[in-house]
Amino acid sequence: MKTKAAVLWDRNQPWSVEEVDLDPPKAGEVLVKLIHTGMCHSDDHAVTGDMPTILPMIGGHEGAGIVEEVGAGVTALKPGDHVVPMFIPACGQCRWCAQGRSNLCDVGGTLMMGIGLDGTTRLHARGQDIFTMCFLSTFSQYAVMNEHSLVKIPDDIPLDAAALVGCGVTTGYGSAVNTAKVQPGETVVVVGIGGVGAAAVQGARIAGAEQILAIDPVEFKREQAKKFGATHTAAGVAEAVELLKEITPDGMLADAAIYTVGVGRGDEIAGLMSLVSKGGRVVVTAVSPMEDTQVTMSLFELTIWQKELRGTLFGAANGRKEIPTLLRLYQSGQLMLDEMITNRYTLDTINEGYKDMHAGVNIRGVIDLDHG
């Protein structure tokens, strides 16, 4: 079949919106009609090369849609089911899935290779194979995905809101709840208020943090952070440290800091560590360029003040458990998803959407996929 999609043909080039060929699902695969897709910074990392991906590639890994067709052996899903793709699949059988740590699923270890689990791709254009983003490629009207990547959701959940939990919201919320392990009454700092940062603010709020300090150089994002639960804001780390000395008992600083900027940098880690108290936790969620291997921080401080530096992937979430939980929190009014959607785009205006992301005018841009 034919599908309209956004293809990245080369690094640092615009997304090319064009018609591509999509093969039918094979055994264990599902054809999904995508209705909405979020515009995550990780897809832009593929453009810049900060994240290694195989090109040419159809981007997108944060979406929601409706099952059109299932391949042989698929029993958990049927046509008409509403689904959210997880950007990290969960096979349910490897060591990590068995431990409830499906964000580290072994199947996900090959997701940047851009091919299906059988070593082939279902996408073709201009006489050649096209690769996928995270086994998904949600920048397309239709996509063939492995059943390991899909979570069935209730039909009454709006699909534009549901799309956000496929990556950004689950990552940010989990960074606060699962990795930072925020406790009631704590003071938490979130550095970088995009889609992931806004979700981290909400995770800290839902976990019971008493004070939440949002750091972002963009005034619009600082104002948005207050909507999601931030009690204080600052434009930078130095300003935040002074503010923390004023608002925490005895100037003890924060209990946890969560790093959710668009591009992580090793030379910013020392500043992050300066935000937290003795025994404080610093969580690095931001994606950094692969070649950035130098980190600046005080090892003396790490030991003597017993601080912790933690990495996290997909918010350390067990997606099949966490995604339904987050959607219930949305339905109960505790988790704000509609409010995170700042602007809407079409596939044809995807490059405009990413310009807006870089300009700091979006918390999350969403593409409404046209099937007319």
C-alpha positions in Angstrom: 0.0 0.0 0.0 0.9 3.7 -0.3 1.4 6.0 2.7 2.4 9.6 3.1 5.4 10.0 5.3 8.2 12.3 6.4 11.6 10.9 5.3 15.0 12.0 6.5 17.4 11.3 3.5 20.5 12.9 5.0 21.9 14.6 8.1 21.0 18.2 8.8 18.4 18.2 6.0 14.7 19.0 6.2 12.2 16.2 6.5 10.9 15.3 3.0 7.2 14.6 2.9 6.4 12.1 0.2 4.5 9.0 -0.8 6.3 5.7 0.2 5.5 2.0 -0.2 4.5 0.0 2.9 4.5 -3.8 2.9 1.8 -5.7 4.7 2.4 -7.0 8.2 4.3 -10.3 8.6 4.0 -12.8 11.5 3.9 -11.0 14.8 3.3 -7.6 13.2 0.4 -5.1 13.1 -0.7 -2.5 10.6 -1.6 0.7 12.4 -3.5 3.7 11.0 -1.9 6.6 12.8 -4.1 9.5 13.8 -1.7 11.7 15.8 2.1 11.8 16.5 4.1 13.9 18.9 7.2 15.8 17.7 9.9 14.7 20.1 13.4 16.1 20.3 14.8 12.6 19.8 13.8 12.7 16.1 15.7 15.9 15.8 18.7 14.2 17.3 18.5 11.9 14.3 18.6 14.9 12.0 21.7 16.3 13.7 23.4 12.9 14.1 23.6 13.2 17.9 21.6 9.9 17.9 22.9 7.2 15.6 20.3 6.1 13.1 20.4 4.4 9.7 19.4 6.6 6.8 17.2 7.1 4.9 14.6 6.9 7.7 11.0 7.7 8.4 10.9 9.5 11.7 8.5 9.5 14.6 8.2 7.4 17.7 5.4 9.0 19.8 2.0 8.3 18.3 -1.4 6.8 18.7 -3.7 5.1 16.2 -6.1 2.3 15.3 -5.3 -1.3 14.3 -6.1 -1.9 10.7 -4.7 -5.5 10.2 -2.8 -8.1 12.2 -0.3 -10.6 10.9 -0.1 -14.3 11.6 0.1 -15.2 15.3 -1.1 -11.9 16.7 -3.8 -12.6 19.3 -3.6 -9.7 21.8 -4.8 -7.1 19.2 -7.5 -7.0 16.6 -8.6 -4.5 13.9 -10.4 -1.5 15.5 -8.3 -1.6 18.7 -6.9 1.8 19.8 -3.2 1.5 20.5 -0.2 3.5 21.7 3.2 2.5 20.3 6.1 2.3 22.9 9.4 3.6 21.5 11.0 0.7 23.4 9.4 -2.7 22.7 8.7 -5.1 25.6 9.1 -8.8 24.6 8.0 -10.0 28.0 10.5 -12.9 27.9 14.0 -11.5 28.4 15.7 -11.1 31.7 14.9 -7.4 31.9 11.2 -7.9 31.2 11.0 -10.7 33.7 12.4 -8.3 36.3 9.7 -5.7 35.4 12.4 -3.5 33.7 11.0 -3.7 30.2 12.5 -0.3 29.3 15.8 -2.3 29.1 14.2 -5.1 27.0 16.8 -6.9 24.9 14.7 -6.5 21.8 15.1 -2.8 22.1 18.9 -3.2 21.8 18.6 -3.2 18.0 15.9 -0.5 17.6 18.4 2.1 16.1 19.2 -0.4 13.3 16.0 0.7 11.6 14.8 -2.8 10.6 12.2 -5.3 11.8 13.0 -8.2 14.1 13.4 -10.4 11.0 16.2 -8.1 9.7 14.1 -6.5 6.9 12.2 -3.3 6.5 8.6 -2.8 5.3 9.2 0.6 3.8 10.5 1.5 0.4 10.8 4.7 -1.7 12.8 6.0 -4.7 13.8 2.4 -5.5 15.4 1.6 -2.1 14.6 0.4 1.4 13.7 3.0 4.0 14.5 2.4 7.7 12.4 3.1 10.8 12.7 5.1 13.9 12.6 2.8 16.9 10.7 0.1 15.0 7.8 2.6 14.6 8.0 5.6 12.2 5.0 7.5 13.4 5.6 10.4 10.9 3.4 8.5 8.5 -0.3 7.8 7.9 0.2 4.1 8.3 3.0 2.0 9.8 3.7 -1.7 10.3 4.9 -2.4 13.9 5.8 -5.4 15.9 3.2 -6.4 18.5 5.9 -6.1 21.2 5.8 -2.3 20.6 2.0 -1.8 21.0 -0.2 -1.2 24.1 -3.9 -1.4 23.7 -5.8 1.5 25.3 -9.5 2.3 26.0 -11.4 3.6 23.0 -12.6 6.7 24.9 -9.1 8.1 25.4 -8.5 11.0 22.9 -5.8 9.8 20.6 -3.9 13.1 20.6 -3.5 13.0 24.3 -2.7 9.3 24.2 0.1 9.9 21.7 2.2 11.8 24.3 2.5 8.8 26.6 4.4 6.8 24.0 7.6 8.6 24.8 7.8 12.1 26.4 5.3 11.9 29.2 6.2 8.4 30.3 9.9 9.4 30.2 9.5 12.6 32.2 7.0 11.3 34.7 9.1 8.2 35.3 12.2 10.2 35.7 10.6 11.8 38.7 8.7 8.9 40.1 10.8 5.8 39.2 14.3 7.1 39.0 14.5 10.2 41.2 12.0 8.4 43.5 10.5 11.7 44.6 8.9 11.5 48.1 6.1 13.6 49.7 7.5 16.9 51.1 10.7 16.9 49.0 12.1 19.8 46.9 12.7 18.9 43.3 14.4 20.8 40.5 13.6 20.1 36.8 16.1 21.5 34.3 14.6 22.1 30.9 10.9 22.5 30.3 9.9 20.9 27.1 7.6 17.9 26.8 9.8 15.7 29.0 10.5 18.4 31.5 6.8 19.4 31.8 6.0 15.7 32.5 8.8 15.5 35.1 7.2 18.5 36.8 3.9 16.7 36.9 5.5 13.5 38.1 7.1 15.4 41.0 3.8 17.1 41.8 1.8 13.8 41.7 4.5 12.1 43.9 3.9 14.8 46.5 6.9 17.1 46.2 6.3 20.2 48.3 8.5 22.5 46.2 9.2 22.2 42.5 11.7 24.5 40.9 11.7 24.7 37.0 14.7 26.0 35.2 14.6 27.2 31.7 16.1 30.2 29.9 12.9 30.8 27.9 10.3 32.8 29.9 7.3 31.2 28.1 8.5 27.7 29.3 8.9 29.0 32.8 5.4 30.3 32.8 4.1 27.0 31.4 5.9 25.1 34.1 3.8 26.8 36.7 0.7 25.4 35.0 2.0 21.9 35.4 2.9 22.3 39.1 6.1 24.3 39.5 6.1 26.4 42.6 9.2 28.4 41.6 11.2 29.1 38.4 14.7 30.3 37.5 16.4 31.1 34.2 19.6 29.3 35.0 21.4 27.0 37.4 23.3 29.7 39.3 20.1 31.7 39.9 18.4 28.4 41.0 21.1 27.6 43.6 20.6 31.0 45.3 16.9 30.5 45.3 17.1 27.1 46.8 19.2 28.4 49.6 16.3 30.7 50.4 13.4 28.3 50.1 14.8 25.1 51.7 15.3 24.5 55.4 18.8 25.7 56.5 19.5 26.3 52.8 20.1 22.6 52.3 19.2 22.7 48.6 17.1 20.2 46.7 16.5 16.6 47.3 16.5 15.7 43.6 17.3 17.4 40.3 16.1 16.0 36.9 18.0 17.0 33.7 15.6 17.2 30.8 17.1 19.7 28.4 17.0 19.1 24.6 20.7 18.2 24.3 22.6 17.1 27.3 26.2 18.2 27.9 28.9 16.7 30.1 30.2 20.1 31.2 26.8 20.8 32.8 26.8 17.9 35.2 28.8 19.9 37.9 26.1 22.5 37.9 23.4 19.9 38.3 25.2 18.4 41.2 25.4 21.8 42.9 21.6 21.9 43.0 21.2 19.0 45.4 21.9 18.5 49.1 23.9 15.8 50.8 22.4 12.5 49.7 20.7 14.2 46.8 19.9 12.5 43.5 20.6 13.9 40.1 18.8 12.1 37.2 20.1 12.5 33.6 17.2 12.0 31.2 18.5 14.3 28.4 20.1 12.7 25.3 23.7 13.7 24.7 25.8 13.4 21.5 27.5 10.0 21.4 30.9 11.6 21.0 30.5 13.7 24.2 32.4 11.5 26.6 33.8 14.1 29.0 31.9 14.9 32.2 32.9 17.7 34.5 32.0 17.1 38.2 33.6 16.8 41.6 34.2 13.1 42.6 35.1 14.4 46.1 31.6 15.9 46.4 30.1 12.7 45.0 31.7 10.6 47.8 31.9 12.9 50.8 28.4 14.3 50.4 27.0 11.0 49.2 25.3 12.4 46.2 24.0 10.2 43.4 24.1 10.5 39.6 21.6 8.3 37.9 20.8 7.7 34.2 17.3 6.8 33.0 15.7 5.5 29.8 12.0 5.8 29.1 11.7 6.9 32.7 12.6 3.4 33.9 9.0 2.6 33.1 7.4 -0.8 32.5 5.4 0.5 29.6 2.6 -2.0 29.6 1.9 -1.1 33.3 2.8 2.6 33.2 1.0 3.7 30.1 -2.5 2.6 31.3 -1.7 4.1 34.7 -0.8 7.5 33.2 -4.0 7.5 31.1 -6.1 6.8 34.2 -4.3 9.7 35.9 -5.2 11.8 32.8 -8.9 10.7 33.0 -9.0 11.6 36.7 -7.6 15.0 36.1 -4.3 14.5 37.9 -2.1 14.4 34.7 -2.4 17.2 32.3 -2.0 16.1 28.7 -4.2 18.3 26.6 -2.5 21.4 28.1 0.9 20.1 27.0 -0.1 20.3 23.3 1.1 23.8 22.4 0.7 23.8 18.6 -0.7 21.5 16.0 0.8 20.7 12.5 0.3 18.6 9.5 2.9 16.3 7.9 3.4 19.0 5.3 4.4 21.6 8.0 6.6 19.2 10.0 9.7 21.3 9.4 7.9 24.4 10.6 7.1 22.5 13.8 10.7 21.7 14.5 11.7 25.3 13.9 9.1 26.2 16.5 10.6 23.6 18.9 14.1 25.2 18.5 12.6 28.6 19.0 11.2 27.6 22.4 7.5 28.2 21.6 6.3 24.6 22.1 6.0 22.4 25.1 4.9 19.7 22.7 4.0 20.0 19.0 1.6 17.4 17.7 1.0 16.4 14.1 -2.6 15.6 13.1 -2.3 13.0 10.4 -4.7 13.6 7.5 -6.6 10.6 6.1 -8.9 12.6 3.9 
